[in-house]
């Protein structure tokens, strides 16, 4: 049972990458300082093999906005907008920080994915798969052109003067492993999944692909 399903983002346009956390306010206190912090981790690692037949080269999620909703309701200090979460060659999501998060019990993550002005998709996953009926590795592209919401329950408390550090894991093994790629329509040598029942099923499985726990 997942502890927390979370996607946290930075205000404004934010590209993937790595960052060095700020020096803590208290040298003997939490590693990241005060507030709420999130580290992303892909398992299986991205880009890379997610099954023995499927390799992901790029996974990009476009968030219109993300809200951490507490028992006090939504708050601008825990709302981030227009963010691209991406795993690819030389690109991994950076540490996310909410240093001004109010003291509260956070119960829900309200997350909206939406096509952007530069990228016409809510999310896109690209890679290759091995077809048992062919000696060649074939390419695939999954693109969701429609907005989608991922409301995710959580249960974490930020205490006065405290810090909460969360590790969020994305696991695409189950979500992608059930796709029958060889029956996905092929366009210019790439199997493109952009609609229909298979995409609808994948969208449902993506909700369970994100899991989080408090950082050790």
N, C-alpha and C positions, 0 to 999 in steps of 0.2 A: 504494500500500500504506500503510495507516494506520500511523503511528508509535506512537501510544498511543490506546487508547479509554478514556475516563475519565469518571466522574461522582463528584464529591467533595462532601461535605456537612458541615453543622455539627451538633454534638451537640444533641440535644433538638429541640423544635419550632422551626423557623426559617422565617420568611416571606421571600419574595423582596424584593429591594431593592438599593440601591447603598450601598457603604460606602467610607470613606476608610481606606486601609491605615495601620497603625501606623507611627510613625517608626522607621526602621531603627536597629539597635543600633550599627552602624558607618556614619556618614554617607557614607563612600566605598565602602560595601559594596553588597549586593543591595538592590533597591528596596523589597522587602517585609520585609526582615529575614532571620532564619535559619529554616530549616525548609522545608516544602513548601507551595506556594501555587498556586491554580488560579483562572483567570479564564474565565468563560463567554462565548461569542460565538456568536450565531445567524447563519448565512449560508446562505440568504437570511434577512434580518432578521425577527425576530418581535417583536410581531405585524406581519403584512404579507403580501405576495404571495409564495408559494413557487413557483408556476408562473404561466403566463399565464391560467390558469383557476381556480386554487385560492388562497384567502386564509385564513390562520390568524389568529384573533382571540385565542386562548388555548391554551396548551399547559402541562399540569400533570403532573408525575411525582412519585409518592409513594414514597419510599424507606424501607423498614423498617430497613435498615442498609447501610452501605458499608464495605468493608475494603480497605485497600491491603496486599496480601500480599507480603512480601519473601522473600529466601532464608532468613530466620530464622523465617518463619511469620507468622501473624496477630499483631497487637499492638494493645492498647487505645488507644495513642497515635495510631494511624492508623485508628481505627474511629469512624464517626459514625453516629448513629441517628435515626430518626423525623424525616425531613426532607422538605420539599416544595420541589421545584424547579419554578419557574413563570415563564413568559413571558406577559405580558398587558398590558392598558392600565395604564401606570404601574408595572409590575412586571417586574423583571429579576433574575436570580440575582446575589447578592452575591459578592464575593471570598471564596474559601474558604481557610482557613489551617490548617496542621498544624505549629505551631511546635515541637512536641516530638517530631516524627517521628524515629525512631532512624536512625542511619547504617546504610545497607543498600542492596542492589540490589533494586528493586521489580519483580516479575515479573508480577503479576496483580492485577486489580481484581475483587473479588467484590462484586456489587451485587444486592440483592434489592428488587424493587418489590412492594408489598402494599397492598391496600385498607385505609384507616384508619377510625377510629371516626367521624370527621366527614365523610369523603368515601369513598363505597363503590366506589372504583376504584383500580387500580394506576397507571393513567395515563388522562388525558383530553385530547383535542384537539378544539377547536371552530373553526368558521369557515364559509366559504361557497364555493360552486363555481358555475361557469357551465355550464349544460346546453345543448349545441348544439341540442337540440330544443325549447328554451324561451327566450323573450325575457327571462325573469326570472332573477335570481341566487337560488340555493337554499341553504339552511342545512344544515350537517352537524354531527354530534357523534360522535366515536369514543371509546368507553369500554371499557376492559379491566377486567372485574370480578374477574379471577382473578390470584393472585400469579404473578410470573414472575421468573426469574433471568437476569442478563446478565453472565456471566463474561467478562472482557475481558483479553486478554494485553497486557502492556506491558513496557518495558525502560528503566528510568531509575534512576540511582544518586544517592543523597544522600551527599555526602562529609562528613567531619568538619568542623564549623564552616561548613558550606556552606548554600546556598540553591538550591532548584529551583523555578522559576516556569513553569507550564504554561498554555497557552491551549487550551481545549477548545471545539471547534466542533460545533454541532448543525446538520445539514442535512436538512431534511424533504422536500426536493424529490423525490427518488427514491421515498422511502417512501410519500408520499401521492399522487404522480403516477400510480401504477399502480392506484389504487383506482377501480373503476367506480361512482362515487357514485350515478348515476341508477338503478342496480339495487340500492342499499341500501334496506332497508325504511324507510318514512316513518311517523313518529309525531308527531302534532300539528304537522304542517308542517315537521318536521326529519328529515332522513335520519340514522338512528341505526345505527351499526355497533357491535355489542356481542358478537359471537361468530361462529362459523362459519369456513369456509376463508379468507375475505378477511381476517379479523382475525388468523388464524394466520400468514398470509403477511406481514402488516404487522409482526407481532411479530418475525419473522425479519429483516426489512429494517431495523428500528429498531436492531439491533445494529451495523449498518454506518453508521448515521446520526450516530454520535458519533466524532469523530476529534480527536486532540490532538497538539501539538508543543511543544517548549520555547519559551518566550517569547523573542523577539529582544531 
